Amino acid sequence: MKDKDKDKDKAIDILNRIMEHELSGVVRYTHYSLMVYGYNRIPIVDWMKKNAQEGLVHAQQAGELVTLLGGHPSLKIGNLLETEKHDIGDILRESLDHEKTAIDAYYELLELAEKSKSVLLEEYAREMIVEEETHTDEVNKMLRKPGDISEYTP
């Protein structure tokens, strides 16, 4: 098998993992949105629903690239462990972990794209990294106490 074919197969594998992970985010954020209680419920629920919709768009984009490369999109969904923790802080920390896993997969794809000289995959990976890192920063800021400008660290 040629290196180019190996790289394409590897890209399809990574994209399928991304798709599965993003679909698990759809389920995760939908569940989270149902479990938020308290005074700030409405804006937090709206934010969670928006993230669920964004996850679906990201999964569709990854799936489109899988088919563009001649692959078969996965029907699996990533990890969906229920922690039974529904405090907003717990939900946000789980969300932060979820987003960091996505970022790792996008960086893996970026590395492969640079190696195989695929501008299409490289630009896609970079765009997704920007979106995911921005989202991670939002969650990080939500986990800080009011007035605390230091980055949240678990």
N, C-alpha and C positions, 0 to 999 in steps of 0.2 A: 504494500500500500504506500502510495506517495505521501510525502509530508503534507502537501496541500490537502489531500483527502483526509489525513489524520486530523489536521487542524479544523477542517469543516465538521468532522464528526464530533470533535471536542467542543466546538462552538455550539453545535446542536444540543449536546449534552448540557452545557452550561445554560443555554437559553431555556431548555426544558426545566432545569432546576429553578431558574428565575421565575418562569411561568408558574410553577407549582408553589413557590414561595409567595409570589404576589397573590395568587388565589387564596392561599391560607390567610393572607392579610385581609382579604375581602371578608372572609368568615369571621376572623378575629375582631376587626373593627366593627363589624355589624353587631357581634355579640357584646363588645364593650359598650357600644352606643345604647344597648338595652339595659345595661347594668349601672349606669351613672345615675346617682341620686344627689340631691342637695340643691343649694341655692344657685349654683352655676351650671346646672344640668343642661339647659337649652343651648348655650354656646358650645359646651363640650360635646354634646350629642351631635350638633351640626358639624363640628370639626371631625368627629369620628366617622360620620356618614360620608363626608367629603373624602376622607382617607380611604374608605372602602371603595368608593367610586374610582378614585385614582388608582388603587390596586388593580381593579378590573381593567382599566385602560392599559396599565403597565403589563399585565398578563397577556392582553390581546396583542400588544406590540411585540412582546417576546415570541408569541405564537406565530405571528406574521413572519418574523425573521426565521423561525424554524422552517416554515414552509418555503420561504424564499431560498433557503439553503438546501432544499430537497428533503427535509426531515419530516417526521411525524410528530405533531404536538402531543405532549403528554396529557393524559386524563387524570393524573394524580394531583393531589393537593398536599402541600407541605405540612409540617408538624402543627398539630392543633391540640396540644395538651391543655386541659382545663386545670387551672391552678386553684380555683375556688376563691381567689383573692379578688375582691371587687372594690376595694378602696381606690380612689382615683389615682393616688400615688403608685399603688401596685400595678394598676392598669398601665400607667404611663411608663413605669420601669419595664414592664413586659413589652410594651410598644417599642421602647428604645432598643431592647435586645433584638426584637424582630427586625427593626430597621438596620441595625448593624450587620445582621446576617445578610440582608439584601445588598448592602454596600459591598461586603466582601465578595459576593458573587459577581457584582458588576465590575469590580476591580480585576477579578480573575478573567472575565471576558475582555476587559480592556487590555490586559497583558497579552492575551492570545491574539487579539486583533492587531496590536502593534507588531507582534512577532510575525504574523502572517500577512501584514501589510493590507489589512482590510479597512479602508477608510469608513465604509458604511458601518461596520460593527464598532469601530473605534469611536466614531461620532455618537452613535447610539449609546454606547457604554458611558461616555463622558457626560452626555445629557442626563442619563439616569443617575449617575453619581452625584451630579449637581443637585438634582431634585431630592434624592434620598438624604444627602448630607444636609441640605436646607431643612428637610423635614426632621431629621435627627436634632438639629439645632433648635427647632421649635419645641420639640419634646423636652430637650435639655433645659430650656428656659422655663417651661411649664413646671419642671420639677424643682426649680429654685424657690427659695423663700423670697417674698417681696423685699426688694432692696438689695438682694444678694447678687452681685455682678459676676462672681466667680462661677466657673463652669461646674455643673453638677457632676459629681463623680460617685458612683455607687459604692 
